[in-house]
Amino acid sequence: MTQLLHLPLAQSVIDRDGAARDNAELFDLLWEEPQTRILVLHNGKTLIKDGQLRLFTTEESTAGKYRVYLGRTIAPFADQPLRTAIVLAVLTDNAANALEPNPDNWHELRRTGSGLHPRDAVIFSQALAIHNWHETHQYCPTCGAVTIMAQGGWSRTCIDESRQLFPRTDAAVIVSIIDDQDRILLGTQGSWAENRWSVLAGFVEAAESLEQAVVREMLEESGLEVSEPQYLGSQAWPFPYSLMLGFTAKLAPKSKATDIKPDGIEIARLRWFTREELKAEAHTILLPNRISIARAIIEHWLGESIESASELSS
């Protein structure tokens, strides 16, 4: 499928170097390379300096809970030459405090990712996704035994049954619904800040095609039937370890725009926007972060970039 959207987190910036993962001496060998760089994570946050990830040398690195080999860069960047090895180090509280005691200097992807160079945003996203998977898969789902890391951090092994577990990716569809007046439907959740709006999304269920998921999820969340789902693009979203598949769909002929009915669970309010309304209210509306596929889908419909209230005030 052709990707129609330009998505920051869908860019290829790193060779994951899967062939190296089975080497039992992998990290010893990486630590012998002076150009190896360490990305640190603590509670899902990392360190950023001058708009770039703060990557450490092996001499600067500190002891952590675990390490994951992310791969090698496919282009030179800053002081890092081509094929620089990048290793994720997940830190303990003490190690993180020793490295950077000021909590304000630890950054979340959702809040500061859009300000990063695309290369850094992708690496941060990859690190966060694999970290989130490790945090939730420390026990075997079959027998309950402890699992241990293997293959450079890209699998876990059950200590009782030697069963291998691999990082899972949860597929989710995210959709712009367009009516016969060329308006877009946006929704807001009850837990969101006032006047924050986005397109609708939901996870793909077992034995369900992406197109079926689009129709089902939109009906469940908005009360509307949609037709003609068109694929726009995909990118990873590490909350916790999702793959977001973007679509646009038309309001089905049997449905009316006035039939909107938020489910009251995930979606609290729904509203149709014309392009003129969205641009006119940009100074008060909070839209999704620029690194998200949701923002790209909205701007694809709009036909231009737009600044929302959060960006205008920053």
N, C-alpha and C positions, 0 to 999 in steps of 0.2 A: 504493500500500500504506500502511496506517495504521501509524504508528510507535508502539509500545506502551511503549517505554523513554524515560525522561528522560535524555538524553545531553548532557553538558557541551559537547562539541565539535561538536554538531549544531545549535547555536543560530545564528540569523541576527543578526550584530552589525555587519556591514560591507557596504556597497554596493560591489561590485567595480568599478563604473564602467567597464565595458568600452568604452563609446563614446569615452572619453578616451585610450585606449591608442595610437591611430594618430596622435596629435598629435606631430610631431617636436620641438616645444618643450615637451613635457609637464613635464619636470622643472624647466625654467626658470620655467614658470608656477607650479608648486607652490612653488618657492623664494621666489616673490613673496608668498605667502600667509603672514602671520605665525603663523597657527594650525597650519600643517603640522607634523606630528610624525614623528620618525625612530625606528624600532625597529632596534637594532643586533644583529647576530649575529656570533659568532666561534666557529668550530669547533662549530657547532650550539648554542651557548649564548648567553644574553642576560643583561641586567642587570635586577634586580628590586629595588625599594625599597618597604618598608612594605606588602608583599603585592601590589604593582601593578607592571606593566611600567614600566621606567624609559625614558620616551620623551623624546627630545631635540628642541629647536627647531632650525631650519635654521642659526641662528647658532652653536649648540653642536655641531652635527654635524661629524664629521671625515671625511677622505677615506677611501674604501673600495674594495674590489675591484669592486663593482657595486651598482646600486640596482634595486629593483623597486617599482612603484606598487601597493600592496595595495588601495587604494580609500578610501572615505569612511565615517566612522562614521554609523550610523543613529539614534543617540541620544546626548545629552550625557553626559559621564562625567568626573568630577574637574574639571580645568581645561580640558577639551576640549569645545568646543561641538558641536552637531549639524553634521554634514557636515565634520568635521575630516579632512583628508587624512592618510593613514598611508603612509609610505614605508619599505621595508626597505633597510638599508644593511649589506652583508656586508663585514666589516672584515679588513684584513691584520693580521698579528701585531703589527707596530709600531703601527698605529692603535689596535688593541684595548688594547695595553699603555699607550699614552698616555692613553686614556680611562679605563681602570680596571686598574691593575697587579696588583691582588690577585686571583689566580685563584679564590679561594673566593667571590668576589662574582659570578662568572659561573655561571648556573644552567641546568640541563637541564630540558626539558619533562617527562620521565618522573619526575624526582625532586621537582620543586617545582610542577609544573603544577596539581596538585590544590589547592594553597593559593592559587591566583590567582582573581580575580574571573572568572566565566565569559567575559565579554567579552575579557579579556586572554588567557585560555587559548586561545580560538578564534583570535585574531590571531597569537599565538605559533605555534600549530599551522600556520596558513596560511603564515606566513613560513618556517617550517622545511621544509614540504613543497616550496615553490617553490625554496628554496635547494638542497635535496637533488637536485631535478631538474636544476638548472643545473650542479651539480658533476659530474653523470654524463653530461651531454649536450653536451660542448664540442666534439665531433667528429661529423660527419655519419655516420649509420649505413649509408648507401648507398655513399658514395665516400671517406669518411675525412677529408674536408677540415675545416678549422676552421669552427665555427659562431659567429655573433655574436648578441648579444641584440637584440631588437626588441620593439615594441609595449609599451613600459613595463616590459619584463622578463617578458612573458607568452608569448614565443615566441623561437625562435632561427632564424637563417637561414644556410644553407650558403653560404660565400663563393664556391664554384666553380659550383654549380648553382642557386643562389637557392632551394633547396628550404626550405620552412618546416617547422619542428618545433614541436610544441606540448606542453605538460606532460602527461605520461602519468599515469594513475591505475590502480594495480593492484588489482583487486577480490579480496577475500578473504572467505570465510565463517568465522564463529566461532560455535560451536554448544554448547549445553548438551544432553547426552544424558540422558534421564530414563527410569529403568526402571519395571517394574510395581509396585515398592514406593515409587515417588515419590522415589527417590534420584537425586542428580546425580553424574555422572562427572567427576572432575577429574584432570588429569595434571600431571606435572612434567618439565622437561627436565634433562638431565644438567649443563648449564652453569649452571643456576639455583642460587640459594642454597638451603641445606637447608630443606626443608619449605615451599617456595613452590609453590602450586597454582593452576591456572587451567583454564578450559574449553579445548576443542580448536579449532584453527583451521587453515586452509590456503587457498592461492590457487586461484582459479577458472582452469581451463585453457581453451585455445582451443576455441570452438564448444561450450561447456558451459553449461547453465543453472545458476542458483544452486542449485536443488533437486538437480540431478545432482551438483554439487560437494559439497553437504552429505553425500549418501550416500557418494560416493567417498572423500572426505577422512576421514570418520569410520571407514570400513572400513580404510583404509590406516593410520591412526594408532592405532586401538584394537582392530581385529579384529572389531568389532561391526557388524552391519547395523542401520540405523535406518530409520524410516518417519515419515510425516506431518510433514515439516519445516514449521515455522510461523515466518514472518518476524516479528522483534521490533523492528528499527530499524537505522539505519546511522549511522556517523560517520567522518570522515576520521581517519587515523592516519599521521602524517608520518614513518614509519620503514620505507622511505624516503619513499614517497608512495602510501600505500595507502588504499583505501576498505573499511572493515570492515562487513560485512553480517551482523547478528546473527540467529541462528535458535535455536529449540529443536526437538528431535526426540525421538520415542519409540524405545525399543529395539524393533526389529522382532520379531514373534512367533516367527520362526524362530531368533532369537538368544537366548542365555542370558546373564544378568549375569556368570556365572562364566567366560564365554568371552573376557574382556578379555585382549588381548595387545598391549602397547605395541610400537611398531615398532622401538624400540631405536636409532633415528636421531634423530628429533625428540622423541620421547616416551620417557622412561626408566622412569617408573612411572605406574600408573593406580590410582585408588581411588574406590569409591563412598562418598558421604557422605549420611547422613540430615541433616535440618535440625537435629536435636538434637546430632548429632556435630559439625557445623560450628560451631554456637554454643558448644558446650562446649570446643572446641579453639581458639577464636578467639585466645586469648592466646599461642598458639605457632605458628599457621598464618600464613603470609605470602600475602596475596591480591593480585590486581592493583591498580594504582593507581586511585584514585577517578575519574580523568578517563577511564579506559579503558572501552570497551564491555564488556570481559570482566567487570569488576566489576559493571556494571549488570545483566548477564545473570544472574550469580550471585545478586544481591540480588533480582532479579525472581522467581526460583525460590524463594528463601528467604522472600519476602514481607515483608521488613524490612531496614533498614540494619544493617550489622555492622562492627565495628572489628577489624582484624587486628593481629598482633603489631607490625608496623612502625609503625602509627598509635598504638597504645597506648604505645609507648616514645618517641614523638616529643614 
